[in-house]
Amino acid sequence: MPVEGRIMLAEWVEILGIDPIRQGLQIVPAEKAAGLSPELPALITVGPEADLAKVRAGLLEIYPPDTPLKLFYPSHRQPVTAALGELAEARSRPAAIFVDVRPLEELPRTFQALEYIVARLRAPDGCPWDQAQLAREEGRFNLGDVLETVNTKLVRRHPHVFGEVKVASVDEIWANWEELKRSEKAEAETSPLAGVPKAMPALGYAAQVLHRARRFGIPLPGADRFLAVAAGRLAELRAGPADPLRTLGEALLALALYGAARELDPEDALRQANRRLAAAVEGAAAARSALQLTDLFGPAETP
């Protein structure tokens, strides 16, 4: 950057009152505006060839139209404030544009906002229901895992773009694509659980694992064995086990595996039962009466 440009940058930063070392500051040319991180303030330098309409469109992918901007003009020491939505309508071309940080919950088009909102809901002073943070706490997945999976697959399946593979036609691209999918399938066949998302609903995951084990040729207990285990764990729950959460989990797992072994979808079975539960609760609320177990389980709900 020429000396004059560095002097102007230093002056703008001083006027803004920002310490780039302690607070952080992105300094990018206009053509890179769409790639800003919403978690840091940004100073966008505008050259003579920059298209303000494109800069505005790129910023609108991150920030809402009412986001205040500070526009630096060569003829003014102090910046002029304008809304992002009005940027392309500026009468004269600014030399630089400053965008300050906004609360992430006000930036709904960004991944950072999604991660922040989920973390905020699950914080100690957030939503009580969300505080369990099941997926993250159990090590199943987080947003980074999702992005890693998607990005890795996109790069792997496009070696002609991200690798050294040379192609001369669309037909060659399709041929490479099919070969990559075959190699991925061969890799998946080395593990019975390859490709089974750990973040699936719990009952459906149990059923899918059992189906994969069967396809992989692993000898499995009969359905009645799973039912016997479920009955045993239910008896333990009645007696008061030392670890009731684990015992309940094993009872539910055994019932899910029983259903899967009998070709009954445990997730669908529970979904249907939940509809009956919702209807029973609505009925009890309308009648101002107690919830009746017979509405959920029929006349034989108790021993």
RALINJO-V150380 format. One record per residue. N is the residue number from 0. OMEGA is omega in radians with two decimals (none if undefined). Layout:
N&OMEGA / N&OMEGA
This chain:
0&3.11 / 1&-3.13 / 2&-3.13 / 3&3.13 / 4&3.13 / 5&3.12 / 6&3.13 / 7&3.11 / 8&-3.14 / 9&3.13 / 10&3.13 / 11&-3.13 / 12&3.11 / 13&3.13 / 14&-3.13 / 15&-3.13 / 16&-3.10 / 17&2.99 / 18&-3.06 / 19&-3.11 / 20&-3.07 / 21&-3.06 / 22&-3.06 / 23&3.12 / 24&3.04 / 25&3.05 / 26&-3.04 / 27&3.01 / 28&-3.05 / 29&-3.09 / 30&3.12 / 31&-3.04 / 32&-3.09 / 33&-3.10 / 34&-3.11 / 35&2.96 / 36&-3.13 / 37&-3.08 / 38&3.12 / 39&3.02 / 40&-3.06 / 41&3.03 / 42&-3.06 / 43&3.11 / 44&-3.04 / 45&3.11 / 46&-3.09 / 47&-3.12 / 48&-3.07 / 49&3.11 / 50&-3.09 / 51&3.11 / 52&3.11 / 53&3.08 / 54&3.12 / 55&-3.13 / 56&3.12 / 57&3.14 / 58&3.13 / 59&3.02 / 60&-3.11 / 61&-2.99 / 62&3.07 / 63&-3.07 / 64&-3.09 / 65&3.13 / 66&3.13 / 67&3.07 / 68&2.98 / 69&-3.08 / 70&3.11 / 71&3.12 / 72&3.13 / 73&-3.07 / 74&-3.12 / 75&3.07 / 76&-3.12 / 77&-3.12 / 78&3.07 / 79&-3.13 / 80&3.10 / 81&3.10 / 82&-3.14 / 83&-3.10 / 84&-3.12 / 85&-2.99 / 86&-3.08 / 87&-3.12 / 88&-3.13 / 89&-3.07 / 90&3.12 / 91&-3.04 / 92&3.06 / 93&3.07 / 94&3.13 / 95&3.14 / 96&3.10 / 97&3.07 / 98&3.11 / 99&3.11 / 100&3.04 / 101&3.05 / 102&-3.04 / 103&-3.14 / 104&3.09 / 105&-3.10 / 106&-2.97 / 107&-3.12 / 108&-3.05 / 109&3.03 / 110&-3.12 / 111&3.11 / 112&3.13 / 113&-3.12 / 114&3.13 / 115&-3.09 / 116&3.12 / 117&3.13 / 118&3.14 / 119&3.12 / 120&-3.04 / 121&3.10 / 122&-3.13 / 123&3.13 / 124&3.13 / 125&-3.10 / 126&-3.11 / 127&-3.10 / 128&-3.06 / 129&-3.01 / 130&3.12 / 131&-3.14 / 132&-2.97 / 133&-3.03 / 134&-3.09 / 135&-3.07 / 136&3.14 / 137&3.08 / 138&-3.08 / 139&-3.13 / 140&2.92 / 141&-3.07 / 142&3.11 / 143&3.11 / 144&3.13 / 145&-3.14 / 146&3.13 / 147&-3.14 / 148&-3.11 / 149&-3.09 / 150&-3.14 / 151&-3.13 / 152&-3.14 / 153&3.14 / 154&-3.10 / 155&-3.07 / 156&3.09 / 157&-3.12 / 158&3.11 / 159&3.09 / 160&-3.04 / 161&-3.11 / 162&-3.07 / 163&-3.09 / 164&3.11 / 165&3.11 / 166&-3.12 / 167&-3.09 / 168&3.08 / 169&3.13 / 170&3.11 / 171&3.10 / 172&3.12 / 173&3.14 / 174&3.10 / 175&-3.14 / 176&-3.13 / 177&3.13 / 178&3.11 / 179&3.12 / 180&3.10 / 181&3.14 / 182&3.09 / 183&3.12 / 184&3.12 / 185&3.10 / 186&-3.13 / 187&-3.09 / 188&3.09 / 189&3.12 / 190&-3.14 / 191&-3.05 / 192&3.12 / 193&3.10 / 194&3.09 / 195&-3.09 / 196&3.13 / 197&-3.14 / 198&3.07 / 199&2.95 / 200&-2.93 / 201&-3.11 / 202&3.12 / 203&3.12 / 204&3.13 / 205&-3.14 / 206&-3.13 / 207&3.10 / 208&3.13 / 209&3.12 / 210&3.13 / 211&3.12 / 212&3.12 / 213&3.14 / 214&-3.12 / 215&3.10 / 216&3.12 / 217&3.09 / 218&-3.06 / 219&3.03 / 220&3.08 / 221&-3.12 / 222&-3.10 / 223&3.12 / 224&3.10 / 225&3.14 / 226&3.12 / 227&3.09 / 228&3.13 / 229&3.13 / 230&3.13 / 231&-3.13 / 232&3.09 / 233&3.07 / 234&3.10 / 235&3.11 / 236&3.11 / 237&-3.11 / 238&-3.14 / 239&-3.10 / 240&3.11 / 241&-3.13 / 242&-3.06 / 243&-3.13 / 244&3.12 / 245&-3.12 / 246&3.09 / 247&3.11 / 248&3.14 / 249&3.09 / 250&3.12 / 251&3.12 / 252&-3.13 / 253&3.11 / 254&3.10 / 255&3.14 / 256&3.05 / 257&3.13 / 258&-3.13 / 259&3.13 / 260&3.11 / 261&-3.11 / 262&3.05 / 263&-3.10 / 264&-3.09 / 265&3.13 / 266&3.13 / 267&3.12 / 268&3.14 / 269&3.11 / 270&3.11 / 271&3.12 / 272&3.11 / 273&3.08 / 274&3.09 / 275&3.10 / 276&-3.13 / 277&3.13 / 278&3.14 / 279&3.13 / 280&3.10 / 281&3.13 / 282&3.13 / 283&3.13 / 284&-3.14 / 285&-3.11 / 286&-3.07 / 287&-3.12 / 288&3.12 / 289&3.07 / 290&-3.10 / 291&3.13 / 292&3.13 / 293&3.09 / 294&-3.12 / 295&-2.95 / 296&-3.11 / 297&-3.04 / 298&-3.07 / 299&-3.06 / 300&-3.12 / 301&3.13 / 302&none
